[in-house]
């Protein structure tokens, strides 16, 4: 009888530990001391990493999203880092192999698209690719073609608007996931008034926007930014597409131009610091 009581007590303790601390009785897997684990996030929260030029990664509660990733060896815009991991602004598939990874590329120009992204397939079990053009013949990839395209599953929605830049098709992405609305402009500069009206039917406002770093009124990119910011009021706007060495000439003028238009939102500057990260939490953003 005493042995039964002992077993019952052990079971009760194990259940209590599991409920309070997540204890399962299994031995913990040791971590690589050179890599920081990708932290969990809650609904309407995201951790954001700058991956160079127009590249960004976002960890939401359900997904790990990557936009317009390039590596230094192709673009020659960034020095290759000896420790090419997320904290230095590079994707190491070993760090994210257990996550649901979704990769988005706006168009084929080499400062937005790098074939290095295809190497991740062999190391990440749950990975899908989205392209704004017919990037491959692989039927497992998602090609969002036409003036506007839609792709949806139970917990992820993707909408595109399209333009042609230097003779190639390109898209801007609006992604809805885990209560978040994320916009990546790429090089889009299409029929912005009608297209933003269309996006407004999919989301009233935007949480996180990645925008072309132009503020001069004579450029069409200014009108795209102006329309998107004033009509969809992003809570965090990241300027991108700034050449190395031009940071002082672009980032602050972008902020001083657009931040006054944002009702409670912020312009967030990376200063081209590859690997810099931020935490977004229900309309508020801070640097990690």
N, C-alpha and C positions, 0 to 999 in steps of 0.2 A: 504493500500500500504506500509506504513512504517513497518508493522509487517512482510510483505513478505520480505522486504529488510533485516530486522533483522534476519530472518530465513536463508536467503541466505548467509549472512555474517557469521552466526554461522556455516553453512555447510562448507563454504570455509575455515574457521579457523580450523575446525575439520580435514578436508582433509590435510591441511598444517601441522598440528601437527602430523598426522599419518605418513606422508611422511618423516618428518624430525626426529621425536623422537620415532616413533612407537606407538604413543598414540592411543588407541582404544576407549576410553570413558568408559572402564570397570574398576571396582575397583581392585586395585592390590592385589594379594594374599600375605598375610604376610609370611615372611620367619622365619624358626626356627633359632633363634640366635646362636644355638649350632652347626649349620651345614653351611658350605660354599656352595653356589650354584655352580653347575658344569658349568664352563664358556663355552661360545660358542667359536668355533674355525672356521677358514677359510680353504679354500682348501690348501692342502700340509702343514697343520699345525696339531699338536696334543699336547695334554697335557698327560703326562705319570706319573703314580703312581707306586711305588714299593710296592707290596703286600706280601713280604716275600718269601725267598728262590728262587723259580723260577716264582713267581706270579707277574704279571704286569697288569695294566689296562691302556687303552688308550682312550681318548675322541677325536674323529675326527669330522669333520663337520656333518656327517650323523649318526655315530654309536658310541656306547660305547663297546669296546672290552675288554674281560677279558681272561687272559691266566694262566693256571695251578694254580688256586687259592686254597690255603689251609688255614685252621684256626688253631689257636694255640692248641685248645683242641685235635685235631687229631694228628698233627705233633709233638707237645711238643717242637718245636724249638723256639717259640716266646711266650712271656708272653702275656696273654690275656689283652687287654686294656679295661678299664672301658667304655671309649667312643669309641666303635668299629665302626668307620665311616671311610670314604675314607681318610681323612687327617691323620688318624692314621694307615692306611694300611689295612683296612678291608672293606668289601662290606656290606653296609647297603642298602637293596633294596629300602627303602623309598627315598634315595637320588637320585636314578637313575630310578625310576619307570616310568617316562615319556619319557625315552630315548629308542632308538632301541638298545637293548643289545644282544651281541653275545658272547657266552662263549665257549672257546676252551680248551680242555684237551688233552695232548699228549699221556699219558698212565696211567695205573691203580695204579702205585706205590703211596704209601700214602704221599710222599713228592711232588706229582704233582696232585693228585686227591683227592677231599674231597666231600663226598655226600652232604655236606652242600649246595652245589650249586643248588641242586634240590629244596630247600625251596624257592628260588627266584621266581619260576614259578607262585606262587599264588599271588605275589605282583607286578610283572612286566608284563604289558600287551603284550609288543612286545619283546619277548625273544626267542632265539634259541640256541641250544646246538650242538657242534661239538666234536666228539670223534675219536681218532685214533684206536679204537678197538670197538668191539660190547659190549658197556657198559650197554646196557639195551635192553628191548624188545619194548620200546616205539617207535612207527613208526614215531612220530613227530621229533625225534632227527636225527641228521645227523651222520652217521657212515662212516668215510673215510677209507675204507679197501683196501687191496692190496698194491703192492709195490709203486704205485703212484696213487693218487686219485685227482679228480677235483670236485669242487662244485662252481657253478656260479649263480648269479642273476644279475639284471640290473646294480647294483652299488657296488657289492661285489664279489670278486673272491678269492677262497681258493684252494691252491695246497698243496699236501703233498708228502714227501719222507719218506721212512720207514726203520726201522731196528728192531732188537729184542734185548732187554736189559734184562739180567737176566731172560730170558725165557718168556718175555711178549712182545706182539707187541706194537710198539710205533711209533710216527710220529714226524717230524718237520713240522711246518706250514709256508707257504709263503702266506701272505694275501695282496691283492691289494684293496685299498679303498680310495676314495677321493683324488686321485693323489699320495697316499703314497704306499710304498712297505715295508711291515713289516715281519720280519722273527723271529720265535721262535723255537729254536733248541730242547727244551726238553732234553731228554737224547740220542738223535739220534747220532749214530756213524756207519752208514751203508756204502754203496758203494759211498763214497762222491765224487769221481771224476766224475762218470757218473751222479750222482744225481744233482750235482751242474751244470753240463753241461745242464741237463734237466731244472733246475730252470732258467738258463740264457735264455732259450727260452721263458720264461714267463715274465721276467723282466731283464733289462740289469744291473741294480744296485739296491741297497737296501737303504732305508732311515734309518730304525731303526732295529737293530738286537739284539736279546737276546741270548747270547752264553754261553756255558759251560765254567766255569772259570778254564781252564787248559792251561798252557803255556809250559810245559816240552815236548820236542820234541819226547820223547819215547812213549807218549800216543797218541792213535788214535784220541782223541778229539782235540789234537793240529793240526793234519792234517786236520780235519774238519774245524776248525777255520781258519787255514792258507789258505785253498782253498777258503773258502767263502769270507774272507776279501780281499785277493789279486785279486780274480776274479770278485767279485760283489761290492766291495768298499762301505760298509755301511757308512753312514754319522755319525751315532751314534751307538756305540756298547756297550751294557750293559753286563758285566760278571755276572753270576748268579750261583746258586747251591753251595754257600759257607756256611759252617757250622758256627753257632754262636761261636765266639771266635777265628776263623781262619782268620779274615779279614786282618790282617797285613801280613799274610803269602801268601795271594792269590791276593788281588786286585791290589796292586801296581806292582807286577811282571807281571800280565796280561797286565796292561797298558803299561809298558815299553817294553814288547815283541811285542805287536800288533799295538800300535799306530803309530810307524814309518812306518808300512806297509800301513797305511791309507792315501790316497791322499786327504788331506783336511778334513778328518773325525776325530772323537774324540772317545776315550774310556770314558765312563761315569760310575762313581763308586757310588754305593748306600751305601757302607759300612754296608749293612744289616740294614739300618735305615728304618724300616717299615713306610710307609706313605710319605716318601720323594718324591717330585714331580719335574717334569721337563717340559719345554716347547720347542717343536720342531717347527721351522719355516723355511721352505725352505732351508734345508741343515745346519741350525744352531741350536744348542741346548744350553739351559741355565737352571740352577736350579731356580725353583720358589722361 
